[in-house]
Amino acid sequence: MTDRYTCRYLLSAILLPVLLLAGCGDAAPDPDAAERVFINARVYTVNDEQPWAEAVAVRDDRIVYVGDNAGAEALTGKQTAVHDLGGKLLLPGFIDSHMHPIGGGAYAKALSLNTFGEVDEWIAAIDEFAEANPDAPLIFGYGFLASTFGPGGPTRQMIDGVVPDRPVLIMDEGFHGAWANSRALELLNITQDTRDPAPGFSYYKRDANGDATGYLLEGTAGMAMDGLNAITTDTVVEGTAYVFDVLNQYGVTSVFDAGAGGYGDELPEILSRLERAGDMTVRIVGAYRPGGPKDVADAVTRAKEWGATIKGERYHYLGLKIMDDGTVEGRTAAMFEDYQGEPGNSGETVYTQEQMNEMVVGAAAADIDVHIHALGERAVHEALNAIEVARERHGDSRSRYAICHIQVITDQDLPRFAELDVFAQSTPLWASYDTYGEQFVSADQFQRYWRFKSLADLGVALSFGSDFPASGAGMLGMSPVLQIEIGHTRQSAGEADAPVQPRESERLSVAALVRGFTIDAARQMHMDDEIGSIKTGKKADLIVLDQNIFEVEPYSIHQTKVLLTLMDGEVVWQQ
């Protein structure tokens, strides 16, 4: 995908003019010249020492100059490709600080439902997909929003009406639950006698007779995928390469893999195949994720083993990811008060406080970065407690700590993020009005959703990502510019009259959101010395946008197109 060593630059003559200052000929290259320069640009560097510039020069995989046009022209040789951007915006490559590129690859070509659609629409989509794939032994997809069904959740009979003869398994938008038809339950041998792995958290929803309704929560959803052989290694490799292509089109050059979702054993083979094929056009920092309480004692050891063995030129799995609760939609996120209409259910944590402490303190002792999934206020509180213990016992540790998703935070815990130097990681897309989820929480909790600006005002570093494929917007959820608009407006994209997700005061500036998708995401991934800003010596990860997202009308930010994506100095996407 690189054009580094060719003279036939095929960049668009209209969108990205390239001026070749000399023909290829046999002229010897100037070793001091840049291979590529960008001039007449609006360069937003995300470097506080030099926020704006008009030109950038690149040699090999590095940025060698940031400044004015004259300085870039001084580095222009006979074979330098000169991009005259005509005032277009040049940014560092976007970084997705929490997604599942390998797990998402498994779903890249599955049925993708419109998360914000209605039940009848989803049933029709399942029917259409089944008709379009008559030979598929399993109808597999994702994307439904569980709260749309109300407290009872989805049922098998809804799908049976359109697909009664083949198994159907649809994962929800957060991949914490699944919707199955009767044929799928039959093949999985789920009966009244089937035990729930973790009652109240990982379980089969049942009707008054004790029969499974077809709604599978948490671990049972993953078990169903395995039991129905929903994913193969070939499927994952092919789908992940496609995911990388889409990420490049959205200007993403680096990601944090927050868990390979059941593909740990196959992960080395999958990544090696992608790299050998030249499809690794996204840099990955990843983490080992323990499967539950049984893995606590070995969690740090396994993370160290992954760090020593699962690495390549553009990927390295060297962190620890801890998933400690579920979702608000599934009423499994850990809260301090019961869910509305469900007395006795305040959600569950996967680990006790003592187990969390053991893993986080152990990671700190080994200088391993920690990434903790916590949506509910109680899970966030306990994650902070564990980090506090780690800070006290290993104050000189190089470990960096992030708590991801952070949907509901108490007033008391807000300042602890700053005091403990914890990254607040989340997905701005979710900060549009939660019409369905509002019914499950108290009015006070709903006012404490997605407290981005409050955290930023306290000096907390915010990092942003898509959580693909659990973003709730399919492949589009991987678009940082879509996420940036919603984080800025707290409304549905492009809809100025849409309701604002409380609190309106939690709206972030475009600059703060860009920072969360660049330098602070790089800091969370422990790569801020290499990526995340446009600075001499850093990796040449650059993107060109067709409109200036700092200046356009806010409700059109999501329409911004990426014209060019450069990673390690190579063109991996061009409009």
Protein Blocks (a to p, Z undefined) as FASTA:
>chain_A
ZZklpcbdcbdfklmccddfbdfkladcdfkbcfbdcehiacdekpaklmbacbdcdehj
bcfbdcdfklmmmmpcfklccddeehpacddddddfbdcfklmmmmmmmccddfklcfkl
mmmmmmmmmmmmmmbmbdcdehiafklnomnopafklmmmmmmmbccddddfkopaccdd
fklmmmnopafklccfbghiaccdddfkopafhiaghjlmmmmmmmnomacfklmmmmmm
mmmmmmmmnopabdcdebjghplmmmmmmmmmmmmnopambccddddddfbjklmmmmmm
mmmmmmmmmccfkbccfbdcddfbdcfklopaccfbdcehiahiabjafbdfklmmmmmm
mmmmnopacddddfbfklmmmmmmmmmmmmmmmmmbcbdcddehjlpccfklmmmmmmno
pacdddfklmpccfklmmmpcfklmmmgoilklmmmnopacdddekiaklonajmlmpmk
lmmmmmmnopaehiakbccdddfklpccfklmmmmmmmmmmmmnopmmmgopacehiacd
ddddfbdfklmcfklmmmpccfbdceehiafbdZZ
